[in-house]
Amino acid sequence: MDIPILMVTAKTEETDKIRGLGLGADDYISKPFSPTELVARVKSNLAQFERLRNGNGKNSVGGNKSNEIKIGRIMVNLLTHRIYVGERELNLKNKEYELLVFLMSNPDLVFSKEQLYERLWGMDAFGDLKTVAVHIKRLRDKIGKGPQNTVYIQTVWGAGYRFKIKMNILRNGAQN
């Protein structure tokens, strides 16, 4: 069953948080925490999961109302929660899925780590922003590269990340 995974632990070191998120957790809560914070995080994660699971009326890149987003070789079916790269189906954790859907729904727009953290984790960017970088890395590893080894999720140094939909042709014929 696809559900958000929240880690509740006494470990507070940055490496523990990164390891927990790297193993597939969608959120990481360190002790001590208030019961109301825990409830708020659970509700936030479940609400985001439901919004993504129901498709929330997202549009495809072409602007046509659809239950699919397709860019290059990557296709996301918003109703079935399935992602394909070519013919290969990917198994993503909930936050990886949310991040991919968000970036693909907003192609070529640059989002800072803070913006992504606030959108996907539903909190002000008080949390560990390395969480975003960890999830981006996992997504890149799972998605692979596009034609001519083009990276789909690009780092815009000093600004954030974007999902690139157009591959620029350089003068020598190579793509970037």
C-alpha positions as a Markdown table, in Angstrom:
| # | Residue | x | y | z |
|---|---|---|---|---|
| 1 | Met | 0.0 | 0.0 | 0.0 |
| 2 | Asp | 1.3 | 3.5 | -0.9 |
| 3 | Ile | 1.2 | 5.7 | 2.2 |
| 4 | Pro | 3.6 | 8.4 | 3.5 |
| 5 | Ile | 6.3 | 7.2 | 5.8 |
| 6 | Leu | 7.2 | 9.4 | 8.8 |
| 7 | Met | 10.2 | 8.6 | 11.0 |
| 8 | Val | 9.8 | 9.5 | 14.7 |
| 9 | Thr | 13.2 | 9.2 | 16.4 |
| 10 | Ala | 15.4 | 10.5 | 19.1 |
| 11 | Lys | 18.3 | 10.8 | 16.7 |
| 12 | Thr | 18.9 | 14.4 | 15.9 |
| 13 | Glu | 22.2 | 14.3 | 13.9 |
| 14 | Glu | 22.1 | 15.6 | 10.4 |
| 15 | Thr | 23.5 | 12.4 | 9.0 |
| 16 | Asp | 20.8 | 10.4 | 10.7 |
| 17 | Lys | 18.1 | 12.6 | 9.1 |
| 18 | Ile | 19.7 | 12.3 | 5.7 |
| 19 | Arg | 20.1 | 8.5 | 6.1 |
| 20 | Gly | 16.4 | 8.2 | 7.2 |
| 21 | Leu | 15.2 | 10.3 | 4.3 |
| 22 | Gly | 17.5 | 8.4 | 1.9 |
| 23 | Leu | 16.0 | 5.1 | 3.0 |
| 24 | Gly | 12.6 | 6.3 | 1.9 |
| 25 | Ala | 11.0 | 8.3 | 4.7 |
| 26 | Asp | 8.8 | 11.2 | 3.6 |
| 27 | Asp | 9.3 | 13.1 | 6.8 |
| 28 | Tyr | 11.6 | 13.0 | 9.8 |
| 29 | Ile | 10.6 | 14.1 | 13.3 |
| 30 | Ser | 13.1 | 14.3 | 16.1 |
| 31 | Lys | 12.4 | 14.1 | 19.8 |
| 32 | Pro | 11.4 | 16.2 | 21.6 |
| 33 | Phe | 8.3 | 17.2 | 19.7 |
| 34 | Ser | 4.9 | 18.3 | 20.7 |
| 35 | Pro | 1.9 | 16.0 | 20.0 |
| 36 | Thr | 0.3 | 18.8 | 18.0 |
| 37 | Glu | 3.3 | 19.0 | 15.7 |
| 38 | Leu | 3.2 | 15.2 | 15.1 |
| 39 | Val | -0.6 | 15.4 | 14.3 |
| 40 | Ala | 0.0 | 18.4 | 12.0 |
| 41 | Arg | 2.8 | 16.6 | 10.1 |
| 42 | Val | 0.7 | 13.4 | 9.8 |
| 43 | Lys | -2.3 | 15.4 | 8.5 |
| 44 | Ser | -0.1 | 17.4 | 6.1 |
| 45 | Asn | 1.5 | 14.3 | 4.6 |
| 46 | Leu | -1.8 | 12.5 | 4.3 |
| 47 | Ala | -3.5 | 15.5 | 2.7 |
| 48 | Gln | -0.7 | 15.9 | 0.1 |
| 49 | Phe | -0.8 | 12.1 | -0.6 |
| 50 | Glu | -4.5 | 12.3 | -1.2 |
| 51 | Arg | -4.2 | 15.4 | -3.4 |
| 52 | Leu | -1.6 | 13.6 | -5.6 |
| 53 | Arg | -3.5 | 10.3 | -5.6 |
| 54 | Asn | -6.7 | 12.0 | -6.8 |
| 55 | Gly | -4.8 | 13.9 | -9.5 |
| 56 | Asn | -6.2 | 17.2 | -8.3 |
| 57 | Gly | -7.1 | 18.3 | -11.9 |
| 58 | Lys | -3.5 | 18.7 | -13.0 |
| 59 | Asn | -2.8 | 19.6 | -16.6 |
| 60 | Ser | -0.4 | 17.9 | -19.0 |
| 61 | Val | 2.5 | 19.9 | -20.4 |
| 62 | Gly | 0.5 | 20.6 | -23.6 |
| 63 | Gly | -2.2 | 22.3 | -21.6 |
| 64 | Asn | -4.8 | 19.6 | -22.2 |
| 65 | Lys | -6.7 | 18.4 | -19.2 |
| 66 | Ser | -5.4 | 15.0 | -18.6 |
| 67 | Asn | -4.6 | 12.3 | -16.0 |
| 68 | Glu | -1.1 | 12.0 | -17.4 |
| 69 | Ile | 2.0 | 14.2 | -17.5 |
| 70 | Lys | 4.5 | 13.2 | -20.2 |
| 71 | Ile | 7.8 | 14.9 | -20.8 |
| 72 | Gly | 10.4 | 13.2 | -23.0 |
| 73 | Arg | 10.6 | 9.6 | -22.1 |
| 74 | Ile | 9.0 | 10.1 | -18.6 |
| 75 | Met | 5.2 | 9.6 | -18.2 |
| 76 | Val | 3.3 | 10.0 | -14.9 |
| 77 | Asn | -0.2 | 8.6 | -14.6 |
| 78 | Leu | -1.9 | 10.7 | -11.9 |
| 79 | Leu | -4.8 | 8.3 | -11.4 |
| 80 | Thr | -2.7 | 5.1 | -10.9 |
| 81 | His | 0.3 | 6.8 | -9.3 |
| 82 | Arg | 2.6 | 5.0 | -11.8 |
| 83 | Ile | 5.7 | 6.5 | -13.4 |
| 84 | Tyr | 7.3 | 5.1 | -16.5 |
| 85 | Val | 10.7 | 6.0 | -18.1 |
| 86 | Gly | 10.2 | 4.5 | -21.6 |
| 87 | Glu | 8.8 | 1.0 | -21.0 |
| 88 | Arg | 10.3 | 0.7 | -17.5 |
| 89 | Glu | 8.1 | 1.4 | -14.5 |
| 90 | Leu | 9.7 | 3.2 | -11.6 |
| 91 | Asn | 8.9 | 2.5 | -7.9 |
| 92 | Leu | 9.1 | 5.8 | -6.1 |
| 93 | Lys | 8.6 | 6.7 | -2.5 |
| 94 | Asn | 5.7 | 9.2 | -1.8 |
| 95 | Lys | 7.8 | 12.3 | -1.5 |
| 96 | Glu | 9.8 | 11.4 | -4.6 |
| 97 | Tyr | 6.6 | 11.0 | -6.5 |
| 98 | Glu | 5.3 | 14.3 | -5.2 |
| 99 | Leu | 8.5 | 16.1 | -6.1 |
| 100 | Leu | 8.5 | 14.6 | -9.6 |
| 101 | Val | 4.9 | 15.5 | -10.2 |
| 102 | Phe | 5.4 | 19.0 | -9.0 |
| 103 | Leu | 8.5 | 19.6 | -11.1 |
| 104 | Met | 6.9 | 18.0 | -14.2 |
| 105 | Ser | 3.8 | 20.1 | -13.7 |
| 106 | Asn | 5.9 | 23.2 | -13.7 |
| 107 | Pro | 8.5 | 22.5 | -16.4 |
| 108 | Asp | 11.4 | 24.9 | -16.9 |
| 109 | Leu | 10.4 | 26.9 | -13.8 |
| 110 | Val | 13.2 | 27.2 | -11.2 |
| 111 | Phe | 12.2 | 26.5 | -7.5 |
| 112 | Ser | 14.6 | 27.1 | -4.6 |
| 113 | Lys | 15.1 | 24.4 | -1.9 |
| 114 | Glu | 13.0 | 26.5 | 0.4 |
| 115 | Gln | 10.1 | 26.7 | -2.0 |
| 116 | Leu | 10.2 | 22.9 | -2.7 |
| 117 | Tyr | 10.4 | 22.2 | 1.0 |
| 118 | Glu | 7.4 | 24.4 | 1.8 |
| 119 | Arg | 5.4 | 23.0 | -1.1 |
| 120 | Leu | 6.1 | 19.3 | -0.5 |
| 121 | Trp | 6.6 | 19.1 | 3.3 |
| 122 | Gly | 3.9 | 21.6 | 4.0 |
| 123 | Met | 5.9 | 23.6 | 6.4 |
| 124 | Asp | 7.9 | 26.8 | 6.4 |
| 125 | Ala | 11.5 | 26.2 | 5.5 |
| 126 | Phe | 12.6 | 25.7 | 9.1 |
| 127 | Gly | 13.4 | 22.0 | 8.4 |
| 128 | Asp | 16.5 | 20.5 | 7.0 |
| 129 | Leu | 16.8 | 21.8 | 3.4 |
| 130 | Lys | 19.2 | 19.0 | 2.6 |
| 131 | Thr | 16.1 | 16.8 | 2.5 |
| 132 | Val | 15.3 | 18.4 | -0.8 |
| 133 | Ala | 18.8 | 17.7 | -2.2 |
| 134 | Val | 18.5 | 14.0 | -1.0 |
| 135 | His | 15.2 | 13.5 | -2.8 |
| 136 | Ile | 16.5 | 15.2 | -6.0 |
| 137 | Lys | 19.5 | 12.9 | -6.0 |
| 138 | Arg | 17.3 | 9.8 | -5.5 |
| 139 | Leu | 15.0 | 11.0 | -8.3 |
| 140 | Arg | 17.9 | 11.6 | -10.7 |
| 141 | Asp | 19.3 | 8.1 | -9.9 |
| 142 | Lys | 16.0 | 6.5 | -10.6 |
| 143 | Ile | 15.0 | 8.5 | -13.7 |
| 144 | Gly | 18.4 | 8.3 | -15.3 |
| 145 | Lys | 19.3 | 10.6 | -18.2 |
| 146 | Gly | 17.4 | 11.6 | -21.3 |
| 147 | Pro | 18.6 | 11.6 | -24.9 |
| 148 | Gln | 22.3 | 12.3 | -25.3 |
| 149 | Asn | 22.8 | 12.0 | -21.5 |
| 150 | Thr | 20.7 | 15.0 | -20.8 |
| 151 | Val | 19.8 | 15.5 | -17.2 |
| 152 | Tyr | 16.0 | 16.0 | -16.7 |
| 153 | Ile | 16.2 | 17.6 | -13.3 |
| 154 | Gln | 18.7 | 20.4 | -13.5 |
| 155 | Thr | 20.5 | 22.3 | -10.8 |
| 156 | Val | 20.4 | 26.1 | -11.4 |
| 157 | Trp | 23.4 | 27.1 | -9.2 |
| 158 | Gly | 22.5 | 29.7 | -6.6 |
| 159 | Ala | 18.8 | 29.4 | -7.5 |
| 160 | Gly | 17.4 | 25.9 | -7.1 |
| 161 | Tyr | 16.1 | 23.1 | -9.4 |
| 162 | Arg | 14.0 | 22.8 | -12.6 |
| 163 | Phe | 12.6 | 20.1 | -14.8 |
| 164 | Lys | 14.0 | 20.8 | -18.2 |
| 165 | Ile | 11.7 | 20.0 | -21.1 |
| 166 | Lys | 13.7 | 21.4 | -24.1 |
| 167 | Met | 17.1 | 20.2 | -25.0 |
| 168 | Asn | 19.1 | 23.0 | -26.5 |
| 169 | Ile | 21.1 | 22.2 | -29.6 |
| 170 | Leu | 24.6 | 23.6 | -29.4 |
| 171 | Arg | 26.5 | 24.8 | -32.6 |
| 172 | Asn | 28.4 | 21.5 | -32.8 |
| 173 | Gly | 25.2 | 19.5 | -32.8 |
| 174 | Ala | 25.5 | 18.3 | -29.2 |
| 175 | Gln | 22.7 | 18.7 | -26.7 |
| 176 | Asn | 22.9 | 20.2 | -23.3 |
